[in-house]
């Protein structure tokens, strides 16, 4: 809740007129508690989990429209009923764990200093903080993910997420309840280290989940804007991790590729891509047309 009764009072406090964005924020948030504003995340997550995967559902169902050539594992087809079952499981976890966890975690948000007042952060401040959040989450998630691929971590926890060897958008948050809790730590760590405005926090939660859905989509579209982000992994990169499954010692990072490169856990993936390039070249020489991405029989490598 803002400590001003009028826009004039807010302008006096800032020593300038409010921007259009700040005026909108004042009109929306002035009489709403900080807790109420924080709880918007529950609505955002519900909307993202429900609607962002739908375009991928459409292209999976409408095979006649030519999208099949962009499917990373084209021999695998997921039925509408299977996708809906996954969505129901995700919503059950959302209602029983994610939503209540969001409601209960508000004191930690206040403790680290995430603010709701004026002035609003500049676009460069938002961009810088989001970059930090993604980098911190990616590095921390990398090591947790590696732990979850140990025998105990995989058998007891992580195997649930790997039920989808050919991932789909709805499966991005599909996981064991304990994994959902554990991976909340990397998500919160960046805002705890570099606290910002509630709007930045909203954007962070939304963008991270949208990114995860795109990464699990099962499709590698050439026009995806994330392809222009340096060191970004993307759908093809993470799809290989699911394809290999339990034995995977490759592609642990959640967003970027630098951790896997530095620590040598992308060798299996790089070898796999090398094999694919060779097979496609042989296909072109033989006059065959395989079209699109596909997976050749290959083995994930721990070392090379």
N, C-alpha and C positions, 0 to 999 in steps of 0.2 A: 504494500500500500504506500502510495507516494505521500510525503509530508506536506503537500500543498493542496489548498482548496480550489485555487483557480490557476489558469494558465498564466495569468499575470504574475502571480506569486512565484511560479516556477521560472518565468523569464527573469524576474528580479534576482532570484537565487543564482541563475546561470550568468547574469550580466549581459544577456543578449536575448533576442527572440528565439523561440523554439523552431526547429526545423519542421518540415511537414511530417517526417517520421516521428519526431518527438511529440508533436501535437497529437498524432494518432495514438501513440503509446500512452500519453497522458489521459486522453479521453477513454481509452480502453482499460487502463490499469489503476487509475487514481483511487478507486474505491474498492479494489480487489486486494485481498490479502496476499502476501508473498506465498503462502502455502497453496492457495487456490491457483496462482500463476504457475507454481512448480508442478502442480498436478495436471497441467495441460499435457505433460509428457505422456500420460496414460492415454489420452485421446489421440495424440499424434502417433504413438506406437500402434494403437488399434487400427487406425486408418492406414498406416504404412504396411503393416502385416497383412491387411485385408486387400488393399487396392493396388499396391505397387507390383505384386507378382502377376496381376491379371493380364497384362500384355503378353507375358511369357506363356500363360495358359492359352491365350488366343492363338499364338503362333504354333504352339504344340498341337492344338486341335486342328487348325486349318493348314494341313500339310500341303494342300493343293496350291497354296499361294506362293510357293517357292522359297519359303523360309528354311526348309529342311537342310539346304546346303550350308546354313550357318550353325546347325546343331553340332555340338562337339562330339557327341556319341550318337550318330544318326541311327544306329541299329537298335537303340534303346528307345522305347516309346512308353510314356507314362499316361495312363488313362485318366479321364476326368474324375472318376470315382477315387482313384488313388491320390490325386492331388487334393481332392476335397477331404479325404481322410487325414492327410497331412495337415491341412488347414485346421481341422477340428482339434487335432492333437496340440497344435501350436496355440490355439485359442484357449484350450483347457489349461495349458501351462501359463498362459497370460493371465487368466482369471484367478488361478490358484496361487501363483507365485510372483510373476512379474508385476502385476498391478499392485498387490499388497506390498511388495518390496518397494515400489516407487512411493507409495503412501507413507511407509515407515522410515524412508531414508531422508526425509526432509531435514531433520536436525543436522545431518552431516553436510547438507548443502549450505545451511546457514553458518555452520562452523568454519567452512573453508572460505567463506566470504563471497559467494556468488550473489550479485546485487540485482535489484529490480528498478532502481531509481534512475534519475537523470543526472548527467547527460547520457544519451545513448552512445555506444562505442562507434567509432568510425569503421568504414568498410575494411580499412587496412588493419585495424586492430582485430576485427573479427577474423579476417583471413589469417593473420599471424597466429592467433590463439587456436584456430581450427587446425592449422598446420602442426602446432605443438601437440594438440590432442591426438591427431592421427599418428604422429611419430611415436609418442609415448605408448599409445594403445598397441600399435603394431609391434614394437619391441617387446613389451611385456607379454602380449598375447603369444608371440613367437615361442617364448620359453615355456609358458604354460601349456601350449599346444604340443611341444616336444615331450613334456612330461606325460601328457595324456596319451601319447603313443607308446609309452612303456607298457609292459604287459599288464600290470595292475591297473593303471589309469585307463587303458583301452578296454579291458575286460569288464571293469566295474562301472565305467562312466562314459567314455568317448564312443564306444561302439554304437550307441543309440544314434548319434549324429551320422555315423557312417552306414546306417541302414540304406541310405541313398547313395549307391555307387555311381549313379548318374544323377547328380543333384538337380533339384528344381527350385524355383524361386521361393515357394512356400517353405522349403526345408532349411532356409538360412537360419531361423531361430529354433529349429527342431533339434532338441538335445535333452539329455538327462537333466533332471532338476538341479543336481549338484553342479553340473557344468555351467548351467545358466547363472548360478550364484558365483562360481569361481570367475567366470569371464566378465562379471560385472565389475571386478576389481580393475582391470585395465581400462575399462570404459570410464570409470570415475576418476582414475589416477591423474589424467591430464588436467581436467578442471580443478582438481585438488591442488596441483602444483602451480597452475597459472589460472586462478579464478577470474572469471569475466562476468559479463552481464547475463541475465536469464535468457535473453534472446539468443546469445551465442551458445548457451547450453542447449536450448531447444534445437538449434541448427545442428549442433554436434550429434545429439541423439538421433535426430532424423536422418542426417547424411550418413552416419555410420550404418544404420539399418538398411537404408536404400543401397548403399555400397555392397553390403553383405548379400542382399537379394540379387543384385546384378551379378555378383561373383558366383552365386549358386544357381544362376538362371539356366545353365546348360547350353547357352547360345553365345557365340562369339561374333557379334555384329561388327563389321568394319567401320561403321559410322558412330560407334559408341564414343562419347566425348572423353571418357576416362582414358582412352588410348593415348591422349596427348599429355597425360600426367607422367612426369619422369619416375621411373622405377615402379610404376604401378603394375600389379600382378594381373588382375582381371579374371574373367570367367575361365578362359582356357588354362590359365596357370593353376587355379584352385581345383578345376574339374579333374586334372590329372591326379591330384592328391586323393580325391574321392575314388577315382578309377582304380588306383592301386590298393586303397583300403588299409586294412590293419597293418600290412607289411610296409606301408609307406614310410620312408625316411626322407621324403622330399616335400618342399613347398609348404612349410609350416606357417609362414607369415600370413597375417590376415589381410593386409592391404598391399604392401610394397614388396619388392623382391630383394632388397639389399641385405637383409639379415640372412636369408637363405644363401645368398652369394658369399657373404663374408664367412659364414660358418660351414660352408660346403654342403648344404642340404638341398641344393638344387641340381646336383649332378645327374640324378636319375632322370629328372625332367629334361635337362639339356641333352642327355643321351637319347631319350625318347624322341625329342624333336628332330634330332639328327637322323634317326632311323626313319621317321616319317618323311623328311625331305628326300631321303634316298629312295624310298618306295614311290613317292610321287614322281620323282624324276624318271624312275624306271617305267612307271605307268605311262608317262608322256612319250617315252621312247618307244614303248610297245604299242602306242596308239590307243591305250585304254583311257577311259574317263571316269575317275572315281568321284570327283566333285565334292567340295566341302571338306570339313575337318573330320578326321576319323582317328581311331586308335589302333595302332598295330600291336601285335603281341610283343610285349617287352617286359623287362624286369626292373623294378625300382632298385636303385643302387644306394647302399650306405656309403660307399667310397668308390673311387675310380682310379 
